[in-house]
Amino acid sequence: MKRILLALTSGCLFGGGLLISGMTDTAKVQGWLDILGAWDPTLAFVMGGAIIPMAVAWRYSKNKAPLFAENFPTPASQKVSRDLIAGSVLFGMGWAIAGLCPGPAVAALGFGGKGVSIFFVSMLIGMLAAKPILKRNRYALEA
């Protein structure tokens, strides 16, 4: 129950931060990416506002145990792979075109209109389809 409440609180805090900072507005995000045009540096301040407290929390938690688990999870891999690069490029392209990534898309669902709803449904389909497609392609590569 504590984990669910912590997840709910964290999600509400994150979504509220996105709303207050304006990061659910696709024009603001696309303005950040338009470095040769009408560049909007707002996203840099939002990132700084997230990175600074996280750096402090990370430093504090280095030798501590998590509050609701026995230990911190270890990354599955620290290797930069072809899949990681391809996924990063696709994510960046989608972010640039739509002006949304998963967090702001969820936060904007209530007021974002038809475009956000289409993005959200497409995102869900992509997430659900990714694992079977990767699994099938890996088997095809091994054969």
N, C-alpha and C positions, 0 to 999 in steps of 0.2 A: 504493500500500500504506500509506503514511504517513497518508493521509486516512482510510482505512478504520479503522486503529488509533486515530486521533484521535476519529473518530465513535463507535467502540465504547467507548473510555475515557470520553468525554463522556456517552454514554448510560448507562453503568454508574454513573458518578458522580451523574448526575441521578436515576436510579431509586433508587440507594442513599439519596440525600438525601430523596427522597419517602418512602421506607420508614421511615427513622430519625425524620423529623419527624412521621410519622403522617398525612401528606396523602393516603395511599391509603385512609384510613378515611373513608367517605362521611359518617358522622355528624359528624366534625370539620369538614369543609368546609361541611356544611349548618348546623352550629353557628355558623360565621363569618357566614353569611348571615342568621341568625335574630337580628337586632339588637333586636327587641322582646321576645324570649323568653330562652332559655338561651344567650346570646351567648358564643362561645368565641373569644378573641382570638389563638389559636395561629397562625392563618394570617398574621396581621400580622407576627409575629416571623419566620416562614418567609420571607415576602416581603422583609422588611428584611434578613434574612440573605443573600438573593440580590441585592438591589438595591445594597447597599453595596459588596461586592467588584466587582460589575459596573460600578458608577460609577467605581471606581478603575481598572479595566481599560480602560474606555472612554476615560477621560482620558489614560491612558498610550499607548493605541493611536492617538490622534488623528492624529499625524503619522508613523505607522509603517506599514509594509506588512504584510499578513497573512503568517503563517508558511508557509502551504501554498497560496497563490494570488498572482497578480500584484497585485490590488487588491481592496478591499472592494466588495461588490455595492452598487449604488445601488437605492433603493426604486423599485418600478415606478411608484408614484404617491404623492404626499403629499396628495392631495385627499381630503377627507371626502365620500364618495359615499353614495348611497342604498343601494347594495349593501353597503358597509362597515357602515353603521348597522344594516341588517337582519341581516347576519351576526353582528354583535356582540350584538344582542338575542337571536337564536336561541341563540348560544353561551351567553350568560348564563342564559337560561331552562333550557337543558339542564343546565347546571352546577348550578343551584339545585335542579332536580327530582331529578337522579341523584346529585349530590354528587361527580361525576367530570368530568374533562376528559381529553383524549387522553393526556397524560403519565402521570398516576396510573392511568388505565385499563390501560395497558400494564404498568405496574409491579405492579398488583394482579391481573393475569391468573392468576398461579400460585396464589393463595390466596383470591381474592375471591369464589369461588363462582359460582353460576348467574347471579346478577344482573349481575356484572361481565362475564361472558362474553356475555350478551345485549346489554349496553351496547356492548361492543367490536365485536361483529358488526354491530349497528345503526350504529355510528359508521363502520365501514368501508363499509357500503352507502351511507350518506349522502355520504361522501367520493367514492366512485366515481360516484355518480349526479349530484353537483353540477355537474360540467363539462358533461355533455350537456344537462342541464335548463337551465342558464344559456345555453348556446349556442342551444338551440331557442327559448327565450323572447326572446332578443335579436333573432333572425330574425323572430319573430312581431311584435315591437314595431316593427321597421323596415318591415314590409310595410303 
